[in-house]
Amino acid sequence: MSSVAVLTPESFAEHRSGLKDQEITGCVPEDEAYIPTYLEAFPPLPEKGAPGEKSGEPASAWGSKIRPIKASVITQVFHVPLEERRYKDNSQFGEGEEAKVCLDIMHRTGAHIELSLAKDQGLSIMVTGKLDSVMKARKEIVARLQTQASATVAIPKEHHRFVIGKNGEKLQELELKTATKIAIPRPDDPSANIRITGTKEGIEKARHEILLISAEQDKRAVERLSLEKAFHPFIAGVHNRLVQELSQETGARISIPPPSLPKDEIVITGEKEAVALAVNRIRAIYEDKKRKTTTISVEVKKSQHRYIIGPKGNTLQEILEATGVSVEMPPLDSASETIILRGEPDKLGPALTQVYAKVRSSEENKE
C-alpha cells in the first residue's frame, strides 16, 4: 500500500543532501535535466581494422570515453509558508488531510512526495520523479494544499496568442512552470486582462513571464538591464510604488522580476525616447544606492524568519518604508539563518532595531 513519507526537519535535510549520484543521477533543478544528443546516445561503431590503430585500444566513442547518460529522474524541493497552508492542524501531521491529498496526487501523477514540517511551521515538500510528473504533481500540490489568490495583468490583445502558443502548448508550459491557472479572454472578448490564479509567488512569476512574452512581441524599443538583484527593492520601491511612478512619468513599461525569481534582468519597453528616459532613471537609482549603501549580517533562528517577512512580505515593506533599508532573507527551503540588511550606514541601526523587535514580539506571543 502506498504511503506519504513524513520526515523530521533533521532527517529531511539529511535525506535531501544524501541523494547519491548513483541513486538519482538526474537530481538537477527544474528545466535542467540533461538530454543526450543522438550521437552521444548512439555513437558510431568502430571500423574494423582501421589503419594506425593499436589492438586492444578503444577506437571510438564506444571505448572508455563514453559520456554516461543521466537518468531522467529529478527532485524538486519547495516550501509552503504557514500563512498559506490550507490545512494547519499539526496534531495529526502525516495522517490528516495533507497526507491524503499527497497520496491522491502520487497516484494521479506517478511522482513520489515527501512532507516535512519546517521550523517555521510551514511545509517543506520534496517531489521526485520524471520531469513531467514532478511538474504536474507540484501544480496539484499548490492548488490543493496552498491557499489561492488571483490577479490580472493587461497586455495588448494581439499579444494574447503568443501567450497561448501553438495548440495551447505555451500556456500549458507556463501554467506548469508557475503552478498557476491562467485564464485568457476569448478572441471576441474586448478585454485585454489576463487572469492568474495561484499562490502569491506563482502569480508574481506568471505575471513576469507574460510581460516578457509581450515585450518580445512589442514592435517598439526594448531594453534589458542586468542589475544586481540585491538592489531591485530600491528600484521597485515600497509595494512597487516607485517603479509604477517611473512608468507613469516616462511612459515606458518596466518589468522587474519578483523576489522569488532568481533573475537580475529588468525589461523596459515602449517608445524609444520613453525607454531611454526610464533606463537613465533606473541606472541613476542603481548607481546611487550602490555608492551609498553598505550591509550588515545577523543570525536569526529560522523559525522566526516568517515574523520578519510578515504576511505577504508586508513587514519587509514596512521596514523599507520606515528606514530605506532592504532586508534580504534566505530562501525558506534553505537551512541558512543569515539575514542581510542593505542600506545607508546611519539607517542600518534603526532597521536592525525593527528586525529584533519583530523577533522579540514573536517570542512574547509564544509565551
Salt bridges, closest charged atoms under 4 A:
GLU30 OE1 - ARG138 NH1 3.60
GLU40 OE2 - ARG67 NH1 3.41
GLU97 OE2 - LYS100 NZ 3.77
GLU98 OE2 - ARG85 NH2 3.18
ASP104 OD2 - ARG144 NH1 2.78
GLU114 OE1 - HIS15 NE2 3.53
GLU114 OE2 - HIS112 NE2 3.04
ASP120 OD2 - HIS79 NE2 3.22
ASP132 OD2 - LYS136 NZ 3.13
GLU140 OE2 - ARG108 NE 3.12
GLU140 OE1 - ARG144 NH1 3.24
GLU175 OE1 - LYS139 NZ 3.51
GLU175 OE2 - LYS181 NZ 3.90
ASP188 OD1 - ARG186 NE 3.70
GLU201 OE2 - LYS205 NZ 3.32
GLU204 OE2 - LYS200 NZ 2.95
GLU209 OE2 - LYS177 NZ 3.81
GLU209 OE2 - LYS263 NZ 3.43
ASP218 OD2 - ARG220 NH2 3.01
GLU228 OE2 - LYS290 NZ 2.78
GLU249 OE1 - ARG281 NH2 2.90
GLU265 OE1 - ARG224 NH1 3.36
ASP288 OD1 - ARG291 NH2 3.18
ASP288 OD1 - LYS292 NZ 3.18
GLU321 OE2 - ARG241 NH2 2.83
GLU328 OE2 - ARG342 NE 2.59
